[in-house]
Amino acid sequence: MKAEGLAIYHNPACSKSREALQILQDNNLSPEIIDYLDNPPSPQELKELIGILGVSARDLLRTTEPVYRDAELDDYSLNDDEIIEAICEYPALLQRPIVISDGRAIIGRPPTRILEILA
């Protein structure tokens, strides 16, 4: 994970992720593009990301993904480590896009939210 500079956890197949990347590019920014589906984050990277975002591991889950139900992640007795393990195994579960800028991070839902950390 990149704590300094500008990076985006990006899924090129996701319209919201593409929109967020376009917003960055429209602002003459060239982020490091992290294709997390091809290069899933490690558990340590996810823990760091959770810390920077100030959210719980559960907040990183995309509950609309079929694997969310298949892996029974709707079980609220699961702890953060179990959720992080599931995201590492099934990276499509990771919320997107996530933009990191100089030690701060934000989930770009909606994509225009990323402007909050760029100001």
NORKAUR-V982901 format. One record per backbone hydrogen bond with DSSP energy under -1.0 kcal/mol. NH is the residue of the N-H (numbers start at 1). CO is the residue of the C=O. E is the energy in kcal/mol with one decimal. If there is no record, write none. Layout:
NH:CO:E ; NH:CO:E
//
This chain:
7:100:-2.4 ; 8:32:-2.5 ; 9:98:-3.2 ; 10:34:-2.7 ; 14:11:-2.3 ; 18:14:-2.5 ; 19:15:-2.3 ; 20:16:-2.3 ; 21:17:-2.3 ; 22:18:-2.3 ; 23:19:-2.2 ; 24:20:-2.1 ; 25:21:-2.5 ; 26:22:-3.0 ; 27:23:-1.0 ; 28:25:-1.8 ; 29:24:-2.1 ; 32:6:-2.8 ; 34:8:-3.1 ; 36:34:-1.7 ; 39:35:-2.3 ; 46:42:-2.4 ; 47:43:-2.4 ; 48:44:-2.3 ; 49:45:-2.5 ; 50:46:-2.8 ; 51:47:-2.1 ; 52:48:-2.5 ; 53:49:-2.8 ; 54:50:-2.0 ; 55:50:-1.5 ; 60:57:-1.5 ; 61:58:-1.5 ; 62:93:-2.2 ; 65:62:-1.3 ; 68:65:-1.5 ; 70:66:-2.4 ; 71:67:-2.8 ; 72:69:-1.6 ; 73:68:-2.6 ; 75:72:-1.1 ; 78:75:-1.8 ; 83:79:-2.0 ; 84:80:-3.0 ; 85:81:-2.3 ; 86:82:-1.8 ; 87:83:-2.3 ; 88:84:-2.3 ; 89:85:-2.0 ; 90:86:-2.8 ; 93:90:-2.4 ; 94:91:-1.9 ; 95:60:-2.4 ; 98:9:-1.1 ; 99:106:-2.5 ; 100:7:-2.8 ; 101:104:-2.9 ; 102:5:-2.7 ; 103:3:-2.1 ; 104:101:-1.5 ; 106:99:-2.0 ; 108:97:-3.3 ; 109:107:-2.0 ; 113:110:-2.4 ; 114:111:-1.7 ; 115:112:-1.5 ; 116:113:-2.0 ; 117:114:-1.1
//
